Amino acid sequence: MLPFLFLEKHYFYKGVNPSGFLLANWRWGAGASLGDLWVPGIPNNMPAILPSTVTTSLKVSDLMLDSLAWNDALVRSTFSVGDAEAILSIALSTRRVEDRCVWRLESDGVFSVKTAYSHSFSLSPSRRPNTLNVNGEFWKKIWKGGIPTSVRVHAWRVCNKILPSLEMLASKHVELDSHICVLCETKQECTLHLCCNCPYTKLVLQTNSSVCQVCFDAQTEGFGIIEWLSFCAKQLPQKAFEELLYLLWNVWNERNNRVWKQKKSLAIDVALRACAGLAEFRLHNVRARF
């Protein structure tokens, strides 16, 4: 019986998911061909076969002796020096095992939708929650605030730059008729523009004097969206910060009404609607303040 190569601790990339990340792997026995991905510690796990070598139908098992050891001379004459050393450093097993495809995200090697989804989500370019330069107090002001859950989620999406603005949709290769903001109809629509720089948004925020004074402070010039919101959270009392988030959510709703329902409202009407909506929510949802 021929000895078989069995690598229990090494997983070699064989399959590739649509986003380009290698997920499905082969756990090799000795049935692999010499051109497969079977050697750890070298680029792409694929050994470079010397041009002078005849490799027709050769298998990994052909590189082994009956004494359960590598055929040193054959390995060195078949591969480059570095690859040969990497191959000879692989310990051989006395067990006969078959090649099989394994899922590297599970300890038992069995594919699961849960781990596939979690892995893909963790690699999403739009997911950057751990790189945001904000502290716990900032998130506490959002998640513990006396505002509807939909408003909190909207703020979270804004902070993580996953709000489906026209700029975001374009980055996902969505075909668009225009990239111009439907609120001001002058500038390209992005998250920062919608929340801070849009003339229409400014008109809405100006209806709240305490919010307006902080939001358009000279210090915020050149801030990104997360820096701007973080600054507002630090400078505004809890109640005023909640009013800012509620106003921004209503601006987003107005934007969506224009896109999907072709309905327009004046900035003052949006502000009044937001004020009335938040007052009603607070009336019926008394919460302990911290």
C-alpha positions in Angstrom: 0.0 0.0 0.0 1.4 3.4 -0.9 1.8 6.0 1.9 -0.5 9.0 1.7 0.1 12.6 2.4 -2.4 13.9 5.0 -2.3 17.5 6.2 -4.7 17.9 9.1 -3.5 21.4 10.0 -3.2 22.9 6.6 -6.1 24.0 4.4 -5.4 24.8 0.8 -7.6 27.3 -1.2 -9.4 25.7 -4.0 -12.7 27.5 -4.4 -13.3 31.2 -4.8 -16.4 33.1 -3.9 -17.8 35.9 -6.1 -16.1 38.7 -4.1 -12.7 37.1 -4.7 -12.1 35.6 -1.3 -11.0 32.0 -1.1 -13.3 29.9 1.1 -13.6 26.3 -0.1 -10.4 24.2 0.4 -9.1 20.8 -0.3 -7.7 18.6 2.4 -5.3 16.5 0.3 -4.6 12.8 0.5 -2.0 11.5 -2.0 -4.4 11.7 -4.9 -3.6 15.3 -5.8 -1.8 16.0 -9.0 1.5 17.8 -8.9 -0.2 20.9 -10.4 -2.8 21.2 -7.6 -2.6 23.5 -4.6 -1.1 21.2 -2.1 2.2 22.7 -0.6 1.9 25.0 2.4 4.4 27.8 2.8 4.9 28.8 -0.9 3.0 31.3 -3.1 -0.5 30.1 -4.0 0.4 26.7 -2.5 1.3 25.5 -6.0 4.8 24.1 -6.5 6.7 25.2 -9.6 7.6 22.2 -11.7 10.9 22.3 -13.6 10.5 22.6 -17.4 12.7 19.5 -18.0 10.4 17.3 -15.9 7.9 14.9 -17.5 4.8 15.1 -15.3 2.2 13.4 -17.3 -0.4 12.0 -14.9 1.9 12.2 -11.9 0.3 12.2 -8.5 1.7 13.2 -5.1 1.9 9.5 -4.2 4.5 9.1 -7.0 6.8 11.3 -5.0 6.8 8.8 -2.1 8.6 5.6 -1.3 7.1 2.4 0.0 9.0 3.1 3.3 6.6 6.0 4.1 9.2 8.7 3.2 9.6 11.2 0.4 11.7 10.2 -2.6 14.2 13.0 -2.0 16.0 12.7 -5.3 12.8 12.7 -7.3 11.4 15.7 -5.4 14.5 17.7 -5.9 14.7 16.8 -9.6 11.0 17.7 -10.2 10.7 21.0 -8.4 12.6 24.2 -7.8 14.9 24.3 -4.7 12.6 26.3 -2.5 9.5 24.3 -3.4 11.4 21.0 -3.0 12.4 22.0 0.6 8.8 22.9 1.4 7.6 19.5 0.1 10.2 17.6 2.0 9.3 19.4 5.2 5.7 18.0 5.1 5.3 15.1 7.4 3.7 12.0 5.9 0.8 10.0 7.4 0.5 6.3 7.7 -3.3 6.5 7.2 -4.9 6.1 3.8 -7.2 9.1 3.3 -9.1 10.4 0.3 -9.0 13.9 -1.0 -12.0 15.9 0.1 -13.3 19.4 -0.1 -13.7 21.1 3.3 -15.2 24.4 4.4 -12.5 26.3 6.4 -14.9 28.4 8.4 -16.2 25.3 10.3 -14.1 23.1 12.5 -15.7 19.9 11.0 -15.2 21.2 7.4 -18.9 21.1 6.6 -20.4 24.0 4.7 -23.0 26.2 6.5 -24.9 29.1 5.2 -24.5 30.9 8.6 -20.7 31.0 8.4 -20.8 31.9 4.7 -23.0 34.8 5.4 -21.1 36.0 8.4 -17.8 35.8 6.5 -19.2 37.7 3.4 -20.7 40.3 5.6 -17.5 40.8 7.6 -15.6 41.4 4.3 -18.2 43.9 2.9 -16.5 47.2 2.0 -19.4 49.1 3.5 -19.0 47.5 6.9 -16.6 49.6 9.0 -18.1 49.7 12.5 -14.8 49.0 14.3 -12.9 51.7 12.5 -15.1 54.6 13.4 -13.2 57.2 15.5 -15.9 57.6 18.1 -16.3 56.5 21.7 -19.0 54.6 23.6 -20.7 57.8 24.8 -21.5 58.7 21.2 -23.3 55.4 20.5 -25.0 55.7 23.9 -26.5 59.0 22.9 -27.9 57.3 19.8 -29.1 53.9 21.1 -30.3 55.1 24.5 -32.0 58.2 23.2 -35.7 58.9 23.4 -36.3 58.6 19.6 -38.0 55.9 17.5 -35.9 52.8 16.6 -36.1 53.8 12.9 -34.4 57.1 13.7 -31.6 55.3 15.6 -31.1 52.8 12.7 -31.0 55.7 10.3 -28.2 57.4 12.3 -26.3 54.1 12.5 -26.5 53.7 8.7 -25.3 57.3 8.3 -22.3 56.7 10.6 -21.4 53.5 8.8 -21.7 55.0 5.4 -24.3 52.5 4.2 -27.2 54.9 3.6 -28.3 54.2 0.0 -27.5 57.7 -1.4 -27.0 58.1 -5.1 -23.2 58.1 -4.5 -23.4 54.8 -2.6 -25.7 53.2 -5.3 -23.3 54.3 -8.0 -20.4 52.7 -6.1 -22.4 49.4 -6.3 -22.7 49.8 -10.1 -26.4 50.7 -10.0 -27.5 52.4 -13.2 -28.8 55.9 -12.3 -30.4 58.6 -14.4 -28.7 61.3 -12.4 -26.3 61.7 -9.5 -27.7 65.1 -8.5 -29.4 65.6 -5.1 -33.2 65.7 -5.5 -33.6 68.1 -2.6 -31.4 71.0 -3.8 -31.0 69.9 -7.5 -27.5 71.4 -7.6 -24.9 69.1 -6.1 -24.1 65.4 -6.3 -25.9 63.4 -3.6 -23.8 61.7 -0.9 -24.4 61.0 2.8 -22.5 64.1 4.0 -24.3 66.3 1.5 -27.7 65.0 2.5 -27.1 65.4 6.2 -25.0 68.6 6.4 -24.2 70.5 3.2 -27.4 70.4 1.3 -29.1 73.9 1.2 -32.5 72.2 1.8 -31.2 70.3 4.8 -29.7 73.6 6.2 -33.1 75.2 5.9 -34.7 72.4 7.9 -32.0 72.5 10.6 -32.2 76.3 10.9 -35.7 75.9 12.3 -34.0 74.7 15.5 -31.7 77.4 16.8 -29.7 75.3 19.3 -29.1 72.6 16.7 -28.2 75.0 13.9 -25.7 76.9 16.1 -23.7 73.7 16.7 -24.2 72.0 13.3 -22.8 74.9 11.3 -20.0 75.9 13.7 -16.9 77.0 11.9 -14.9 74.2 13.5 -16.9 71.6 11.5 -15.5 72.9 8.2 -14.0 70.0 6.3 -15.4 67.3 8.7 -16.5 64.0 7.4 -19.9 62.7 8.3 -18.8 60.7 11.4 -16.6 63.6 12.6 -19.5 66.0 12.1 -22.1 63.9 14.0 -19.6 63.1 16.8 -18.9 66.8 17.2 -22.6 67.5 17.4 -23.1 64.8 19.9 -20.4 66.3 22.2 -21.7 69.8 21.9 -25.4 69.3 22.1 -27.4 68.2 25.1 -29.1 64.8 24.8 -32.5 66.3 24.0 -31.1 68.6 21.3 -29.0 65.8 19.7 -32.2 63.6 19.5 -33.9 66.5 17.7 -31.0 66.7 15.2 -31.3 63.0 14.5 -35.0 63.2 14.1 -34.7 66.2 11.7 -32.1 64.3 9.6 -34.4 61.3 9.4 -37.3 63.5 8.2 -35.0 65.0 5.6 -34.2 61.5 4.4 -37.9 60.7 4.2 -38.5 63.8 2.2 -35.8 62.8 -0.2 -37.4 59.3 -0.6 -40.9 60.9 -1.1 -39.4 62.9 -4.0 -37.7 59.9 -5.5 -40.4 57.3 -5.2 -43.7 59.3 -4.8 -42.9 62.5 -6.7 -44.1 64.5 -3.7 -42.4 67.6 -2.5 -42.7 69.5 0.8 -41.2 72.8 1.8 -38.4 72.7 4.3 -40.5 74.5 6.9 -43.2 71.8 6.5 -40.6 69.0 7.0 -39.4 70.8 10.1 -42.9 71.2 11.6 -43.7 67.6 10.8 -40.6 66.5 12.6 -41.2 68.7 15.6 -44.8 67.4 15.9 -43.8 63.7 15.4 -41.0 63.8 18.0 -43.2 65.6 20.5 -45.9 62.9 20.1 -43.3 60.2 20.5 -42.0 61.7 23.7 -45.5 62.1 25.0 -46.3 58.4 24.6 -42.9 57.0 25.4 -41.7 58.4 28.6 -38.1 57.2 29.2 -35.6 57.6 32.1 -32.8 60.0 31.1 -29.2 59.3 31.9 
